[in-house]
Amino acid sequence: MTGRLNDKRIAFLLANAGVEQVELTTPWAAVRDEGAVPVLIAPEKGTVQAFENDVEEADTFQADLAVADASVDDFDALVLPGGTTNPDKLRLVDEAVAFVKAFAEAGKPIAAICHGPWTLVEAGVLRGKTLTSWPSLQSDVRNAGGTWTDLEVVTCASNGWTLVTSRNPGDLDAFTAGAIDAFA
């Protein structure tokens, strides 16, 4: 542990079911290993069901906080893991969308992987941003005013806040390195 993120609190926002497990656990371990305190936030406090390959039930985790009870002021950065159904559910939760939008408006860094940017689309914060994601989000990103590109990791600091994005679990090493750099 190098402690680049000592005492920083990192919010991990996800639905109570549908997150791609490795897209939660790998960045979680990386920020924790750098000295940060990761906090799991979901629409409801309690059990979160993770999946592998979007359809195979994996482990369960405990949400520390319901998003309606979370304040952006209490966190230094935000991670939006993917999984197809996870962000699709989140973008229907008004409090989750408002939480994401408040992070961007506060100028705090956000890292999103795979389908995670769907919540950013719904929050209306992608205009002028360059990012990557799972390829099926290209039109959504463009329609939201962003520029989509097919790269392992993209860090974009335009519009007063930093966004780190990656395409899929195969990009996790680059994603976590980019997120840690942005969060530090």
mmCIF file of the C-alpha atoms, coordinates in Angstrom:
data_MODEL
# 
_entry.id   MODEL 
# 
loop_
_atom_site.group_PDB 
_atom_site.id 
_atom_site.type_symbol 
_atom_site.label_atom_id 
_atom_site.label_alt_id 
_atom_site.label_comp_id 
_atom_site.label_asym_id 
_atom_site.label_entity_id 
_atom_site.label_seq_id 
_atom_site.pdbx_PDB_ins_code 
_atom_site.Cartn_x 
_atom_site.Cartn_y 
_atom_site.Cartn_z 
_atom_site.occupancy 
_atom_site.B_iso_or_equiv 
_atom_site.pdbx_formal_charge 
_atom_site.auth_seq_id 
_atom_site.auth_comp_id 
_atom_site.auth_asym_id 
_atom_site.auth_atom_id 
_atom_site.pdbx_PDB_model_num 
ATOM 1   C CA . MET A 1 1   ? 0.000   0.000   0.000   1.00 0.00 ? 1   MET A CA 1 
ATOM 2   C CA . THR A 1 2   ? 1.404   3.367   -1.005  1.00 0.00 ? 2   THR A CA 1 
ATOM 3   C CA . GLY A 1 3   ? -1.280  5.461   0.660   1.00 0.00 ? 3   GLY A CA 1 
ATOM 4   C CA . ARG A 1 4   ? -1.956  7.769   -2.303  1.00 0.00 ? 4   ARG A CA 1 
ATOM 5   C CA . LEU A 1 5   ? -5.592  7.982   -1.199  1.00 0.00 ? 5   LEU A CA 1 
ATOM 6   C CA . ASN A 1 6   ? -5.120  8.057   2.584   1.00 0.00 ? 6   ASN A CA 1 
ATOM 7   C CA . ASP A 1 7   ? -8.295  9.096   4.386   1.00 0.00 ? 7   ASP A CA 1 
ATOM 8   C CA . LYS A 1 8   ? -10.251 9.777   1.183   1.00 0.00 ? 8   LYS A CA 1 
ATOM 9   C CA . ARG A 1 9   ? -13.802 8.463   1.138   1.00 0.00 ? 9   ARG A CA 1 
ATOM 10  C CA . ILE A 1 10  ? -14.823 6.896   -2.157  1.00 0.00 ? 10  ILE A CA 1 
ATOM 11  C CA . ALA A 1 11  ? -18.505 6.303   -2.909  1.00 0.00 ? 11  ALA A CA 1 
ATOM 12  C CA . PHE A 1 12  ? -19.383 3.199   -4.928  1.00 0.00 ? 12  PHE A CA 1 
ATOM 13  C CA . LEU A 1 13  ? -22.917 3.632   -6.268  1.00 0.00 ? 13  LEU A CA 1 
ATOM 14  C CA . LEU A 1 14  ? -24.826 0.618   -7.575  1.00 0.00 ? 14  LEU A CA 1 
ATOM 15  C CA . ALA A 1 15  ? -28.282 -0.906  -7.710  1.00 0.00 ? 15  ALA A CA 1 
ATOM 16  C CA . ASN A 1 16  ? -29.315 -3.514  -5.153  1.00 0.00 ? 16  ASN A CA 1 
ATOM 17  C CA . ALA A 1 17  ? -28.969 -6.149  -7.887  1.00 0.00 ? 17  ALA A CA 1 
ATOM 18  C CA . GLY A 1 18  ? -27.168 -6.407  -11.196 1.00 0.00 ? 18  GLY A CA 1 
ATOM 19  C CA . VAL A 1 19  ? -23.625 -5.153  -10.647 1.00 0.00 ? 19  VAL A CA 1 
ATOM 20  C CA . GLU A 1 20  ? -20.875 -7.050  -12.446 1.00 0.00 ? 20  GLU A CA 1 
ATOM 21  C CA . GLN A 1 21  ? -18.967 -8.378  -9.428  1.00 0.00 ? 21  GLN A CA 1 
ATOM 22  C CA . VAL A 1 22  ? -15.422 -7.889  -10.716 1.00 0.00 ? 22  VAL A CA 1 
ATOM 23  C CA . GLU A 1 23  ? -16.234 -4.274  -11.674 1.00 0.00 ? 23  GLU A CA 1 
ATOM 24  C CA . LEU A 1 24  ? -17.106 -3.672  -8.022  1.00 0.00 ? 24  LEU A CA 1 
ATOM 25  C CA . THR A 1 25  ? -14.497 -5.765  -6.218  1.00 0.00 ? 25  THR A CA 1 
ATOM 26  C CA . THR A 1 26  ? -11.410 -4.851  -8.264  1.00 0.00 ? 26  THR A CA 1 
ATOM 27  C CA . PRO A 1 27  ? -11.687 -1.035  -7.950  1.00 0.00 ? 27  PRO A CA 1 
ATOM 28  C CA . TRP A 1 28  ? -12.866 -1.440  -4.336  1.00 0.00 ? 28  TRP A CA 1 
ATOM 29  C CA . ALA A 1 29  ? -9.713  -3.388  -3.427  1.00 0.00 ? 29  ALA A CA 1 
ATOM 30  C CA . ALA A 1 30  ? -7.504  -0.961  -5.370  1.00 0.00 ? 30  ALA A CA 1 
ATOM 31  C CA . VAL A 1 31  ? -8.745  2.174   -3.593  1.00 0.00 ? 31  VAL A CA 1 
ATOM 32  C CA . ARG A 1 32  ? -8.719  0.417   -0.216  1.00 0.00 ? 32  ARG A CA 1 
ATOM 33  C CA . ASP A 1 33  ? -5.123  -0.704  -0.844  1.00 0.00 ? 33  ASP A CA 1 
ATOM 34  C CA . GLU A 1 34  ? -4.223  2.934   -1.493  1.00 0.00 ? 34  GLU A CA 1 
ATOM 35  C CA . GLY A 1 35  ? -5.584  3.956   1.907   1.00 0.00 ? 35  GLY A CA 1 
ATOM 36  C CA . ALA A 1 36  ? -9.078  5.127   0.933   1.00 0.00 ? 36  ALA A CA 1 
ATOM 37  C CA . VAL A 1 37  ? -12.295 4.237   2.709   1.00 0.00 ? 37  VAL A CA 1 
ATOM 38  C CA . PRO A 1 38  ? -14.718 2.784   0.123   1.00 0.00 ? 38  PRO A CA 1 
ATOM 39  C CA . VAL A 1 39  ? -18.429 3.110   0.945   1.00 0.00 ? 39  VAL A CA 1 
ATOM 40  C CA . LEU A 1 40  ? -21.084 1.023   -0.783  1.00 0.00 ? 40  LEU A CA 1 
ATOM 41  C CA . ILE A 1 41  ? -24.219 3.025   -1.626  1.00 0.00 ? 41  ILE A CA 1 
ATOM 42  C CA . ALA A 1 42  ? -27.397 1.628   -3.185  1.00 0.00 ? 42  ALA A CA 1 
ATOM 43  C CA . PRO A 1 43  ? -31.030 2.685   -3.523  1.00 0.00 ? 43  PRO A CA 1 
ATOM 44  C CA . GLU A 1 44  ? -31.739 0.698   -0.359  1.00 0.00 ? 44  GLU A CA 1 
ATOM 45  C CA . LYS A 1 45  ? -29.380 -0.026  2.532   1.00 0.00 ? 45  LYS A CA 1 
ATOM 46  C CA . GLY A 1 46  ? -28.888 -3.775  2.825   1.00 0.00 ? 46  GLY A CA 1 
ATOM 47  C CA . THR A 1 47  ? -28.114 -6.612  0.469   1.00 0.00 ? 47  THR A CA 1 
ATOM 48  C CA . VAL A 1 48  ? -26.646 -6.078  -2.991  1.00 0.00 ? 48  VAL A CA 1 
ATOM 49  C CA . GLN A 1 49  ? -26.648 -9.078  -5.344  1.00 0.00 ? 49  GLN A CA 1 
ATOM 50  C CA . ALA A 1 50  ? -23.681 -9.158  -7.702  1.00 0.00 ? 50  ALA A CA 1 
ATOM 51  C CA . PHE A 1 51  ? -23.525 -11.130 -10.945 1.00 0.00 ? 51  PHE A CA 1 
ATOM 52  C CA . GLU A 1 52  ? -20.918 -12.591 -13.269 1.00 0.00 ? 52  GLU A CA 1 
ATOM 53  C CA . ASN A 1 53  ? -21.428 -12.216 -17.013 1.00 0.00 ? 53  ASN A CA 1 
ATOM 54  C CA . ASP A 1 54  ? -24.678 -10.346 -16.275 1.00 0.00 ? 54  ASP A CA 1 
ATOM 55  C CA . VAL A 1 55  ? -26.680 -13.527 -15.608 1.00 0.00 ? 55  VAL A CA 1 
ATOM 56  C CA . GLU A 1 56  ? -24.881 -15.788 -13.128 1.00 0.00 ? 56  GLU A CA 1 
ATOM 57  C CA . GLU A 1 57  ? -25.516 -14.917 -9.475  1.00 0.00 ? 57  GLU A CA 1 
ATOM 58  C CA . ALA A 1 58  ? -22.278 -14.240 -7.634  1.00 0.00 ? 58  ALA A CA 1 
ATOM 59  C CA . ASP A 1 59  ? -21.654 -12.904 -4.121  1.00 0.00 ? 59  ASP A CA 1 
ATOM 60  C CA . THR A 1 60  ? -23.789 -10.579 -2.062  1.00 0.00 ? 60  THR A CA 1 
ATOM 61  C CA . PHE A 1 61  ? -22.523 -7.401  -0.413  1.00 0.00 ? 61  PHE A CA 1 
ATOM 62  C CA . GLN A 1 62  ? -23.990 -5.042  2.155   1.00 0.00 ? 62  GLN A CA 1 
ATOM 63  C CA . ALA A 1 63  ? -24.795 -1.469  1.154   1.00 0.00 ? 63  ALA A CA 1 
ATOM 64  C CA . ASP A 1 64  ? -23.519 0.849   3.880   1.00 0.00 ? 64  ASP A CA 1 
ATOM 65  C CA . LEU A 1 65  ? -25.917 3.631   2.978   1.00 0.00 ? 65  LEU A CA 1 
ATOM 66  C CA . ALA A 1 66  ? -29.092 4.290   1.011   1.00 0.00 ? 66  ALA A CA 1 
ATOM 67  C CA . VAL A 1 67  ? -28.477 6.860   -1.720  1.00 0.00 ? 67  VAL A CA 1 
ATOM 68  C CA . ALA A 1 68  ? -31.265 9.080   -0.362  1.00 0.00 ? 68  ALA A CA 1 
ATOM 69  C CA . ASP A 1 69  ? -29.242 9.362   2.871   1.00 0.00 ? 69  ASP A CA 1 
ATOM 70  C CA . ALA A 1 70  ? -25.897 10.011  1.147   1.00 0.00 ? 70  ALA A CA 1 
ATOM 71  C CA . SER A 1 71  ? -24.351 13.447  0.736   1.00 0.00 ? 71  SER A CA 1 
ATOM 72  C CA . VAL A 1 72  ? -21.795 14.308  -1.924  1.00 0.00 ? 72  VAL A CA 1 
ATOM 73  C CA . ASP A 1 73  ? -20.092 16.496  0.694   1.00 0.00 ? 73  ASP A CA 1 
ATOM 74  C CA . ASP A 1 74  ? -19.060 13.341  2.583   1.00 0.00 ? 74  ASP A CA 1 
ATOM 75  C CA . PHE A 1 75  ? -17.090 11.863  -0.333  1.00 0.00 ? 75  PHE A CA 1 
ATOM 76  C CA . ASP A 1 76  ? -14.008 12.688  -2.384  1.00 0.00 ? 76  ASP A CA 1 
ATOM 77  C CA . ALA A 1 77  ? -14.829 10.640  -5.492  1.00 0.00 ? 77  ALA A CA 1 
ATOM 78  C CA . LEU A 1 78  ? -17.406 8.313   -7.057  1.00 0.00 ? 78  LEU A CA 1 
ATOM 79  C CA . VAL A 1 79  ? -17.131 4.921   -8.780  1.00 0.00 ? 79  VAL A CA 1 
ATOM 80  C CA . LEU A 1 80  ? -19.924 3.650   -11.050 1.00 0.00 ? 80  LEU A CA 1 
ATOM 81  C CA . PRO A 1 81  ? -19.405 -0.068  -11.746 1.00 0.00 ? 81  PRO A CA 1 
ATOM 82  C CA . GLY A 1 82  ? -21.145 -1.704  -14.665 1.00 0.00 ? 82  GLY A CA 1 
ATOM 83  C CA . GLY A 1 83  ? -23.124 -4.796  -15.386 1.00 0.00 ? 83  GLY A CA 1 
ATOM 84  C CA . THR A 1 84  ? -25.963 -4.314  -17.843 1.00 0.00 ? 84  THR A CA 1 
ATOM 85  C CA . THR A 1 85  ? -28.864 -4.226  -15.402 1.00 0.00 ? 85  THR A CA 1 
ATOM 86  C CA . ASN A 1 86  ? -27.084 -2.317  -12.626 1.00 0.00 ? 86  ASN A CA 1 
ATOM 87  C CA . PRO A 1 87  ? -26.914 1.146   -14.262 1.00 0.00 ? 87  PRO A CA 1 
ATOM 88  C CA . ASP A 1 88  ? -30.165 0.522   -16.119 1.00 0.00 ? 88  ASP A CA 1 
ATOM 89  C CA . LYS A 1 89  ? -31.877 0.209   -12.720 1.00 0.00 ? 89  LYS A CA 1 
ATOM 90  C CA . LEU A 1 90  ? -29.925 3.124   -11.217 1.00 0.00 ? 90  LEU A CA 1 
ATOM 91  C CA . ARG A 1 91  ? -30.933 5.580   -13.905 1.00 0.00 ? 91  ARG A CA 1 
ATOM 92  C CA . LEU A 1 92  ? -34.561 5.074   -12.856 1.00 0.00 ? 92  LEU A CA 1 
ATOM 93  C CA . VAL A 1 93  ? -33.825 6.094   -9.249  1.00 0.00 ? 93  VAL A CA 1 
ATOM 94  C CA . ASP A 1 94  ? -34.158 9.872   -8.960  1.00 0.00 ? 94  ASP A CA 1 
ATOM 95  C CA . GLU A 1 95  ? -31.919 10.057  -5.873  1.00 0.00 ? 95  GLU A CA 1 
ATOM 96  C CA . ALA A 1 96  ? -29.151 8.092   -7.628  1.00 0.00 ? 96  ALA A CA 1 
ATOM 97  C CA . VAL A 1 97  ? -29.275 10.330  -10.703 1.00 0.00 ? 97  VAL A CA 1 
ATOM 98  C CA . ALA A 1 98  ? -29.227 13.443  -8.503  1.00 0.00 ? 98  ALA A CA 1 
ATOM 99  C CA . PHE A 1 99  ? -26.270 12.045  -6.516  1.00 0.00 ? 99  PHE A CA 1 
ATOM 100 C CA . VAL A 1 100 ? -24.260 11.510  -9.709  1.00 0.00 ? 100 VAL A CA 1 
ATOM 101 C CA . LYS A 1 101 ? -25.165 14.946  -11.052 1.00 0.00 ? 101 LYS A CA 1 
ATOM 102 C CA . ALA A 1 102 ? -24.152 16.557  -7.754  1.00 0.00 ? 102 ALA A CA 1 
ATOM 103 C CA . PHE A 1 103 ? -20.689 14.940  -7.984  1.00 0.00 ? 103 PHE A CA 1 
ATOM 104 C CA . ALA A 1 104 ? -20.103 16.484  -11.404 1.00 0.00 ? 104 ALA A CA 1 
ATOM 105 C CA . GLU A 1 105 ? -21.467 19.859  -10.301 1.00 0.00 ? 105 GLU A CA 1 
ATOM 106 C CA . ALA A 1 106 ? -19.166 19.790  -7.253  1.00 0.00 ? 106 ALA A CA 1 
ATOM 107 C CA . GLY A 1 107 ? -16.156 19.165  -9.521  1.00 0.00 ? 107 GLY A CA 1 
ATOM 108 C CA . LYS A 1 108 ? -15.379 15.819  -7.898  1.00 0.00 ? 108 LYS A CA 1 
ATOM 109 C CA . PRO A 1 109 ? -13.876 12.958  -9.931  1.00 0.00 ? 109 PRO A CA 1 
ATOM 110 C CA . ILE A 1 110 ? -16.030 10.110  -11.204 1.00 0.00 ? 110 ILE A CA 1 
ATOM 111 C CA . ALA A 1 111 ? -14.888 6.749   -12.597 1.00 0.00 ? 111 ALA A CA 1 
ATOM 112 C CA . ALA A 1 112 ? -17.332 4.601   -14.609 1.00 0.00 ? 112 ALA A CA 1 
ATOM 113 C CA . ILE A 1 113 ? -16.753 1.299   -16.367 1.00 0.00 ? 113 ILE A CA 1 
ATOM 114 C CA . CYS A 1 114 ? -18.634 -0.753  -18.946 1.00 0.00 ? 114 CYS A CA 1 
ATOM 115 C CA . HIS A 1 115 ? -22.362 0.168   -18.725 1.00 0.00 ? 115 HIS A CA 1 
ATOM 116 C CA . GLY A 1 116 ? -21.698 2.504   -15.755 1.00 0.00 ? 116 GLY A CA 1 
ATOM 117 C CA . PRO A 1 117 ? -21.889 5.661   -17.923 1.00 0.00 ? 117 PRO A CA 1 
ATOM 118 C CA . TRP A 1 118 ? -25.636 5.093   -18.445 1.00 0.00 ? 118 TRP A CA 1 
ATOM 119 C CA . THR A 1 119 ? -26.221 6.814   -15.110 1.00 0.00 ? 119 THR A CA 1 
ATOM 120 C CA . LEU A 1 120 ? -24.067 9.737   -16.316 1.00 0.00 ? 120 LEU A CA 1 
ATOM 121 C CA . VAL A 1 121 ? -26.208 9.936   -19.462 1.00 0.00 ? 121 VAL A CA 1 
ATOM 122 C CA . GLU A 1 122 ? -29.343 10.136  -17.324 1.00 0.00 ? 122 GLU A CA 1 
ATOM 123 C CA . ALA A 1 123 ? -27.743 12.783  -15.083 1.00 0.00 ? 123 ALA A CA 1 
ATOM 124 C CA . GLY A 1 124 ? -27.141 14.988  -18.128 1.00 0.00 ? 124 GLY A CA 1 
ATOM 125 C CA . VAL A 1 125 ? -23.463 15.613  -17.359 1.00 0.00 ? 125 VAL A CA 1 
ATOM 126 C CA . LEU A 1 126 ? -21.724 14.268  -20.491 1.00 0.00 ? 126 LEU A CA 1 
ATOM 127 C CA . ARG A 1 127 ? -21.970 17.299  -22.796 1.00 0.00 ? 127 ARG A CA 1 
ATOM 128 C CA . GLY A 1 128 ? -18.403 18.109  -23.899 1.00 0.00 ? 128 GLY A CA 1 
ATOM 129 C CA . LYS A 1 129 ? -16.877 15.001  -22.276 1.00 0.00 ? 129 LYS A CA 1 
ATOM 130 C CA . THR A 1 130 ? -14.855 12.349  -24.111 1.00 0.00 ? 130 THR A CA 1 
ATOM 131 C CA . LEU A 1 131 ? -15.298 8.836   -22.786 1.00 0.00 ? 131 LEU A CA 1 
ATOM 132 C CA . THR A 1 132 ? -15.451 5.157   -23.499 1.00 0.00 ? 132 THR A CA 1 
ATOM 133 C CA . SER A 1 133 ? -17.839 2.428   -22.375 1.00 0.00 ? 133 SER A CA 1 
ATOM 134 C CA . TRP A 1 134 ? -19.312 -0.855  -23.471 1.00 0.00 ? 134 TRP A CA 1 
ATOM 135 C CA . PRO A 1 135 ? -19.822 -0.325  -27.236 1.00 0.00 ? 135 PRO A CA 1 
ATOM 136 C CA . SER A 1 136 ? -23.638 -0.483  -27.095 1.00 0.00 ? 136 SER A CA 1 
ATOM 137 C CA . LEU A 1 137 ? -23.672 2.854   -25.207 1.00 0.00 ? 137 LEU A CA 1 
ATOM 138 C CA . GLN A 1 138 ? -22.112 4.797   -28.124 1.00 0.00 ? 138 GLN A CA 1 
ATOM 139 C CA . SER A 1 139 ? -25.366 6.330   -29.336 1.00 0.00 ? 139 SER A CA 1 
ATOM 140 C CA . ASP A 1 140 ? -26.518 7.136   -25.803 1.00 0.00 ? 140 ASP A CA 1 
ATOM 141 C CA . VAL A 1 141 ? -23.237 8.927   -25.075 1.00 0.00 ? 141 VAL A CA 1 
ATOM 142 C CA . ARG A 1 142 ? -23.373 10.866  -28.346 1.00 0.00 ? 142 ARG A CA 1 
ATOM 143 C CA . ASN A 1 143 ? -27.042 11.774  -27.842 1.00 0.00 ? 143 ASN A CA 1 
ATOM 144 C CA . ALA A 1 144 ? -26.090 13.100  -24.383 1.00 0.00 ? 144 ALA A CA 1 
ATOM 145 C CA . GLY A 1 145 ? -23.496 15.423  -25.954 1.00 0.00 ? 145 GLY A CA 1 
ATOM 146 C CA . GLY A 1 146 ? -20.401 13.331  -25.269 1.00 0.00 ? 146 GLY A CA 1 
ATOM 147 C CA . THR A 1 147 ? -17.754 12.024  -27.624 1.00 0.00 ? 147 THR A CA 1 
ATOM 148 C CA . TRP A 1 148 ? -17.415 8.230   -27.563 1.00 0.00 ? 148 TRP A CA 1 
ATOM 149 C CA . THR A 1 149 ? -14.112 6.512   -28.304 1.00 0.00 ? 149 THR A CA 1 
ATOM 150 C CA . ASP A 1 150 ? -12.951 2.886   -28.224 1.00 0.00 ? 150 ASP A CA 1 
ATOM 151 C CA . LEU A 1 151 ? -9.959  2.928   -25.874 1.00 0.00 ? 151 LEU A CA 1 
ATOM 152 C CA . GLU A 1 152 ? -8.900  0.905   -22.828 1.00 0.00 ? 152 GLU A CA 1 
ATOM 153 C CA . VAL A 1 153 ? -9.164  3.925   -20.536 1.00 0.00 ? 153 VAL A CA 1 
ATOM 154 C CA . VAL A 1 154 ? -10.070 7.572   -21.114 1.00 0.00 ? 154 VAL A CA 1 
ATOM 155 C CA . THR A 1 155 ? -9.501  10.391  -18.637 1.00 0.00 ? 155 THR A CA 1 
ATOM 156 C CA . CYS A 1 156 ? -11.317 13.619  -19.480 1.00 0.00 ? 156 CYS A CA 1 
ATOM 157 C CA . ALA A 1 157 ? -10.962 16.763  -17.355 1.00 0.00 ? 157 ALA A CA 1 
ATOM 158 C CA . SER A 1 158 ? -13.181 19.083  -19.399 1.00 0.00 ? 158 SER A CA 1 
ATOM 159 C CA . ASN A 1 159 ? -16.089 21.013  -17.856 1.00 0.00 ? 159 ASN A CA 1 
ATOM 160 C CA . GLY A 1 160 ? -14.475 21.360  -14.440 1.00 0.00 ? 160 GLY A CA 1 
ATOM 161 C CA . TRP A 1 161 ? -14.478 17.719  -13.320 1.00 0.00 ? 161 TRP A CA 1 
ATOM 162 C CA . THR A 1 162 ? -12.510 14.580  -14.139 1.00 0.00 ? 162 THR A CA 1 
ATOM 163 C CA . LEU A 1 163 ? -14.148 11.504  -15.634 1.00 0.00 ? 163 LEU A CA 1 
ATOM 164 C CA . VAL A 1 164 ? -12.290 8.197   -15.968 1.00 0.00 ? 164 VAL A CA 1 
ATOM 165 C CA . THR A 1 165 ? -13.935 5.520   -18.120 1.00 0.00 ? 165 THR A CA 1 
ATOM 166 C CA . SER A 1 166 ? -13.160 2.041   -19.454 1.00 0.00 ? 166 SER A CA 1 
ATOM 167 C CA . ARG A 1 167 ? -14.963 -0.423  -21.716 1.00 0.00 ? 167 ARG A CA 1 
ATOM 168 C CA . ASN A 1 168 ? -15.178 -3.744  -19.882 1.00 0.00 ? 168 ASN A CA 1 
ATOM 169 C CA . PRO A 1 169 ? -13.656 -6.033  -17.224 1.00 0.00 ? 169 PRO A CA 1 
ATOM 170 C CA . GLY A 1 170 ? -10.652 -6.665  -19.479 1.00 0.00 ? 170 GLY A CA 1 
ATOM 171 C CA . ASP A 1 171 ? -9.696  -3.011  -18.925 1.00 0.00 ? 171 ASP A CA 1 
ATOM 172 C CA . LEU A 1 172 ? -9.793  -3.148  -15.112 1.00 0.00 ? 172 LEU A CA 1 
ATOM 173 C CA . ASP A 1 173 ? -6.047  -2.709  -14.568 1.00 0.00 ? 173 ASP A CA 1 
ATOM 174 C CA . ALA A 1 174 ? -5.983  0.469   -16.652 1.00 0.00 ? 174 ALA A CA 1 
ATOM 175 C CA . PHE A 1 175 ? -9.297  1.607   -15.153 1.00 0.00 ? 175 PHE A CA 1 
ATOM 176 C CA . THR A 1 176 ? -8.179  1.271   -11.548 1.00 0.00 ? 176 THR A CA 1 
ATOM 177 C CA . ALA A 1 177 ? -4.844  2.972   -12.286 1.00 0.00 ? 177 ALA A CA 1 
ATOM 178 C CA . GLY A 1 178 ? -6.642  5.861   -13.999 1.00 0.00 ? 178 GLY A CA 1 
ATOM 179 C CA . ALA A 1 179 ? -9.183  6.163   -11.189 1.00 0.00 ? 179 ALA A CA 1 
ATOM 180 C CA . ILE A 1 180 ? -6.502  6.214   -8.504  1.00 0.00 ? 180 ILE A CA 1 
ATOM 181 C CA . ASP A 1 181 ? -4.562  8.897   -10.410 1.00 0.00 ? 181 ASP A CA 1 
ATOM 182 C CA . ALA A 1 182 ? -7.722  11.014  -10.712 1.00 0.00 ? 182 ALA A CA 1 
ATOM 183 C CA . PHE A 1 183 ? -8.747  10.477  -7.104  1.00 0.00 ? 183 PHE A CA 1 
ATOM 184 C CA . ALA A 1 184 ? -5.245  11.308  -5.757  1.00 0.00 ? 184 ALA A CA 1 
# 
